[in-house]
Amino acid sequence: MPIDLSAEEFRRLGYRAVDLLTEQFAALADGPCRTAVPDAERRALVEQPVPLHGADPDAVLDDVASTILPYPMGNRLQCSLRRQFCVSSISKHSRNDSPHFP
């Protein structure tokens, strides 16, 4: 089944998804490495029926933002350390003296 969205709507939703992920990555250093999903939330997610029809894309992104992104599954610390290392490494080298930037 083809996606029934205009190019403009598809682009807007893509930018919104990227914005959600950007906010998540920007907060990596400030959050815990793991956040357990509360039992009630987990139960509600597992017990909800499988959708039989498509949903409004904005509602899907709202749902991801409120029910999935708040509960990192252990990769936050690794990503944060990797990001700090990359920023530190890049700032130590300029394009003129780094072999990685010809």
Residue frames as a rotation matrix with the C-alpha (Angstrom) as fourth column:
MET 1
0.586 0.810 0.000 0.00
0.810 -0.586 0.000 0.00
0.000 0.000 -1.000 0.00
PRO 2
-0.217 -0.695 0.686 1.53
0.626 -0.638 -0.449 3.36
0.749 0.332 0.573 -0.98
ILE 3
-0.546 -0.028 -0.837 1.97
0.731 -0.503 -0.461 6.17
-0.408 -0.864 0.295 1.49
ASP 4
0.177 0.737 0.653 -0.87
0.889 -0.405 0.216 8.61
0.423 0.542 -0.726 1.00
LEU 5
0.385 -0.146 -0.911 0.96
0.546 -0.760 0.353 11.83
-0.744 -0.634 -0.213 1.90
SER 6
0.971 -0.148 0.190 1.96
0.060 -0.618 -0.784 14.84
0.233 0.772 -0.591 -0.14
ALA 7
0.146 -0.989 -0.028 5.66
0.636 0.115 -0.763 15.56
0.758 0.094 0.646 -0.45
GLU 8
-0.207 -0.187 0.960 5.23
-0.397 -0.881 -0.257 18.57
0.894 -0.434 0.109 1.83
GLU 9
0.684 0.537 0.494 3.47
-0.675 0.208 0.708 16.52
0.277 -0.817 0.505 4.53
PHE 10
0.821 -0.453 -0.348 6.03
0.451 0.888 -0.092 13.73
0.351 -0.082 0.933 4.29
ARG 11
-0.144 -0.905 0.401 8.84
0.365 -0.425 -0.828 16.28
0.920 0.027 0.391 4.64
ARG 12
0.064 0.244 0.968 7.13
-0.702 -0.678 0.217 17.97
0.709 -0.694 0.128 7.63
LEU 13
0.939 0.322 0.119 6.73
-0.316 0.679 0.663 14.63
0.133 -0.660 0.739 9.41
GLY 14
0.516 -0.828 -0.219 10.33
0.640 0.542 -0.545 13.71
0.570 0.141 0.810 8.65
TYR 15
-0.283 -0.597 0.750 11.55
-0.080 -0.765 -0.639 16.98
0.956 -0.241 0.169 10.12
ARG 16
0.432 0.509 0.744 9.39
-0.789 -0.186 0.586 16.40
0.437 -0.840 0.321 13.17
ALA 17
0.958 -0.129 -0.258 10.84
0.203 0.937 0.285 12.91
0.205 -0.326 0.923 13.66
VAL 18
0.068 -0.992 0.108 14.38
0.606 -0.045 -0.794 14.28
0.793 0.119 0.598 13.31
ASP 19
-0.095 -0.046 0.994 13.56
-0.517 -0.851 -0.089 17.03
0.851 -0.522 0.058 15.84
LEU 20
0.851 0.443 0.281 12.37
-0.474 0.421 0.773 14.41
0.224 -0.791 0.569 18.36
LEU 21
0.733 -0.633 -0.251 15.56
0.627 0.771 -0.112 12.41
0.264 -0.075 0.962 17.93
THR 22
-0.086 -0.772 0.629 17.71
0.261 -0.627 -0.734 15.55
0.961 0.101 0.256 18.10
GLU 23
0.309 0.279 0.909 16.13
-0.750 -0.516 0.414 16.47
0.585 -0.810 0.050 21.43
GLN 24
0.997 0.072 -0.029 16.74
-0.045 0.840 0.542 12.92
0.064 -0.539 0.840 22.66
PHE 25
0.405 -0.914 -0.026 20.42
0.770 0.356 -0.530 12.96
0.493 0.195 0.848 21.63
ALA 26
-0.033 -0.400 0.916 20.95
-0.127 -0.907 -0.401 16.46
0.991 -0.129 -0.021 23.03
ALA 27
0.509 0.332 0.794 19.82
-0.796 -0.169 0.581 15.22
0.327 -0.928 0.179 26.44
LEU 28
0.551 -0.279 -0.787 22.10
0.104 0.958 -0.267 12.15
0.828 0.066 0.557 26.47
ALA 29
-0.488 -0.870 -0.066 24.62
0.202 -0.039 -0.979 13.51
0.849 -0.491 0.194 28.93
ASP 30
-0.571 0.305 0.762 21.92
-0.725 -0.623 -0.293 14.72
0.386 -0.720 0.577 31.31
GLY 31
0.457 0.889 0.014 19.87
-0.818 0.414 0.401 11.55
0.351 -0.195 0.916 31.60
PRO 32
0.231 -0.315 0.921 20.32
-0.615 0.686 0.389 8.17
-0.754 -0.656 -0.035 33.23
CYS 33
-0.781 -0.565 -0.267 21.92
-0.581 0.500 0.643 5.30
-0.229 0.657 -0.718 31.34
ARG 34
-0.765 0.597 -0.240 18.77
0.402 0.735 0.546 3.23
0.502 0.321 -0.803 31.78
THR 35
-0.658 0.674 0.336 15.24
-0.743 -0.510 -0.433 4.12
-0.120 -0.535 0.837 32.65
ALA 36
-0.908 0.349 0.232 12.92
0.327 0.936 -0.129 1.25
-0.262 -0.041 -0.964 33.47
VAL 37
-0.562 0.820 0.110 9.49
-0.249 -0.294 0.923 1.28
0.789 0.491 0.369 31.90
PRO 38
-0.594 0.410 0.692 6.97
-0.770 -0.042 -0.636 1.50
-0.231 -0.911 0.341 34.75
ASP 39
-0.878 0.228 0.420 4.99
0.203 0.974 -0.104 -1.73
-0.432 -0.006 -0.902 35.14
ALA 40
0.081 0.988 -0.131 1.66
0.265 -0.148 -0.953 -0.05
-0.961 0.043 -0.274 34.40
GLU 41
0.211 -0.087 -0.974 3.06
-0.789 -0.604 -0.117 1.55
-0.578 0.792 -0.196 31.22
ARG 42
-0.808 -0.564 -0.172 4.60
-0.567 0.664 0.488 -1.73
-0.161 0.492 -0.856 30.06
ARG 43
-0.627 0.647 0.434 1.37
0.402 0.745 -0.532 -3.60
-0.668 -0.159 -0.727 30.73
ALA 44
0.326 0.782 -0.532 -0.66
-0.099 -0.531 -0.842 -0.99
-0.940 0.327 -0.095 28.83
LEU 45
-0.108 -0.450 -0.886 1.70
-0.934 -0.261 0.246 -1.21
-0.342 0.854 -0.392 25.83
VAL 46
-0.945 -0.316 0.079 1.74
-0.283 0.918 0.279 -5.00
-0.161 0.241 -0.957 25.75
GLU 47
-0.556 0.791 0.256 -2.01
0.499 0.563 -0.658 -5.36
-0.665 -0.238 -0.708 26.20
GLN 48
-0.100 0.557 -0.825 -3.13
-0.545 -0.724 -0.423 -2.79
-0.833 0.407 0.376 23.65
PRO 49
0.577 0.376 0.725 -4.63
0.325 0.709 -0.626 -4.33
-0.750 0.597 0.287 20.53
VAL 50
-0.600 -0.737 0.310 -2.65
0.539 -0.086 0.838 -4.40
-0.591 0.670 0.449 17.31
PRO 51
-0.225 0.540 -0.811 -3.94
-0.475 -0.788 -0.392 -1.60
-0.851 0.297 0.433 15.06
LEU 52
0.029 0.336 0.941 -5.97
0.653 0.707 -0.273 -2.83
-0.757 0.622 -0.199 12.11
HIS 53
0.720 0.240 0.652 -5.85
0.657 -0.538 -0.528 0.49
0.224 0.808 -0.545 10.28
GLY 54
-0.320 -0.867 0.382 -3.36
0.696 -0.489 -0.525 3.29
0.642 0.098 0.760 9.85
ALA 55
0.358 0.358 -0.862 -3.24
0.868 -0.468 0.166 6.13
-0.344 -0.808 -0.479 12.34
ASP 56
0.979 -0.031 0.200 -2.67
0.034 -0.948 -0.317 9.84
0.200 0.317 -0.927 12.04
PRO 57
0.292 -0.952 -0.093 1.11
0.571 0.251 -0.782 10.28
0.767 0.175 0.617 11.59
ASP 58
-0.208 -0.347 0.914 1.28
-0.460 -0.790 -0.405 13.14
0.863 -0.505 0.005 14.11
ALA 59
0.670 0.506 0.543 -0.49
-0.722 0.272 0.636 10.94
0.174 -0.819 0.548 16.67
VAL 60
0.834 -0.441 -0.332 2.05
0.402 0.897 -0.181 8.18
0.377 0.018 0.926 16.03
LEU 61
-0.137 -0.929 0.344 4.95
0.298 -0.370 -0.880 10.61
0.945 -0.018 0.328 16.61
ASP 62
0.091 0.257 0.962 3.22
-0.798 -0.560 0.225 11.93
0.596 -0.788 0.154 19.75
ASP 63
0.944 0.326 0.044 2.90
-0.297 0.789 0.537 8.34
0.141 -0.520 0.842 20.97
VAL 64
0.451 -0.863 -0.230 6.57
0.603 0.484 -0.634 7.56
0.658 0.147 0.738 20.27
ALA 65
-0.258 -0.573 0.778 7.61
-0.146 -0.773 -0.618 10.76
0.955 -0.273 0.116 22.08
SER 66
0.100 0.391 0.915 5.53
-0.917 -0.322 0.237 9.99
0.387 -0.862 0.326 25.15
THR 67
0.838 0.367 0.403 5.74
-0.513 0.782 0.355 6.20
-0.185 -0.504 0.843 25.46
ILE 68
0.834 -0.552 0.000 9.02
0.505 0.763 -0.403 5.10
0.222 0.336 0.915 23.89
LEU 69
0.234 -0.819 0.524 11.64
0.180 -0.493 -0.851 7.85
0.956 0.293 0.032 23.96
PRO 70
0.456 -0.080 0.886 11.41
-0.769 -0.537 0.347 8.50
0.448 -0.840 -0.307 27.74
TYR 71
0.775 -0.100 0.624 12.70
-0.370 0.728 0.577 4.97
-0.512 -0.678 0.528 28.44
PRO 72
0.205 -0.779 -0.593 16.24
-0.924 0.046 -0.380 4.48
0.323 0.626 -0.710 27.12
MET 73
0.971 0.225 -0.076 17.34
-0.205 0.955 0.213 0.88
0.121 -0.192 0.974 27.05
GLY 74
0.703 -0.710 0.032 20.98
0.374 0.407 0.833 1.23
-0.605 -0.574 0.552 28.05
ASN 75
0.211 -0.659 0.722 22.70
0.967 0.031 -0.254 2.96
0.146 0.751 0.644 25.14
ARG 76
0.936 0.224 0.272 22.56
0.207 -0.974 0.091 6.52
0.285 -0.029 -0.958 26.47
LEU 77
0.685 -0.722 -0.096 25.84
-0.145 -0.264 0.954 6.38
-0.714 -0.640 -0.286 28.36
GLN 78
-0.027 -0.708 0.706 27.73
0.724 0.473 0.502 4.78
-0.689 0.525 0.500 25.49
CYS 79
0.375 0.235 0.897 26.38
0.860 -0.450 -0.242 7.35
0.347 0.862 -0.370 23.05
SER 80
1.000 0.018 0.019 27.17
0.008 -0.909 0.417 10.19
0.025 -0.416 -0.909 25.41
LEU 81
0.385 -0.922 0.046 30.76
0.059 0.075 0.995 9.03
-0.921 -0.380 0.083 25.91
ARG 82
-0.060 -0.368 0.928 31.19
0.932 0.313 0.185 8.49
-0.358 0.876 0.324 22.17
ARG 83
0.692 0.391 0.607 29.81
0.602 -0.776 -0.187 11.95
0.398 0.495 -0.772 21.45
GLN 84
0.906 -0.393 -0.159 32.13
-0.166 -0.674 0.720 13.56
-0.390 -0.625 -0.676 24.01
PHE 85
0.082 -0.914 0.398 35.11
0.406 0.395 0.824 11.71
-0.910 0.094 0.404 22.52
CYS 86
0.102 0.008 0.995 34.22
0.995 -0.011 -0.102 12.76
0.010 1.000 -0.009 18.98
VAL 87
0.917 0.259 0.305 33.73
0.262 -0.965 0.032 16.41
0.302 0.051 -0.952 19.91
SER 88
0.688 -0.719 -0.095 36.99
-0.152 -0.272 0.950 16.39
-0.710 -0.639 -0.297 21.86
SER 89
-0.032 -0.722 0.691 38.88
0.668 0.499 0.553 14.75
-0.744 0.479 0.466 19.00
ILE 90
0.365 0.246 0.898 37.50
0.893 -0.364 -0.263 17.09
0.262 0.898 -0.353 16.38
SER 91
0.996 0.054 0.068 38.27
0.034 -0.960 0.279 20.19
0.080 -0.276 -0.958 18.43
LYS 92
0.448 -0.894 0.016 41.91
0.075 0.056 0.996 19.05
-0.891 -0.445 0.092 18.82
HIS 93
-0.446 -0.596 0.667 42.45
0.684 0.254 0.684 18.89
-0.578 0.761 0.294 15.07
SER 94
0.082 0.440 -0.894 41.98
-0.455 -0.782 -0.426 21.55
-0.887 0.442 0.136 12.47
ARG 95
0.935 0.302 0.185 41.53
0.037 0.435 -0.900 20.80
-0.352 0.848 0.395 8.80
ASN 96
0.656 -0.720 -0.225 45.10
-0.667 -0.414 -0.620 21.96
0.353 0.557 -0.752 8.16
ASP 97
-0.316 -0.911 0.264 46.97
-0.933 0.248 -0.263 19.60
0.174 -0.329 -0.928 10.48
SER 98
0.071 0.395 0.916 44.78
-0.561 0.775 -0.291 16.49
-0.825 -0.493 0.277 10.64
PRO 99
-0.904 -0.425 -0.041 45.48
-0.286 0.532 0.797 13.53
-0.316 0.733 -0.602 8.34
HIS 100
-0.466 0.808 0.360 41.71
0.698 0.586 -0.413 12.86
-0.544 0.059 -0.837 8.33
PHE 101
0.666 0.668 -0.331 40.95
0.343 -0.669 -0.660 16.20
-0.662 0.326 -0.675 6.67
PRO 102
-0.151 -0.797 0.585 43.01
0.935 0.078 0.347 16.54
-0.322 0.599 0.733 3.48
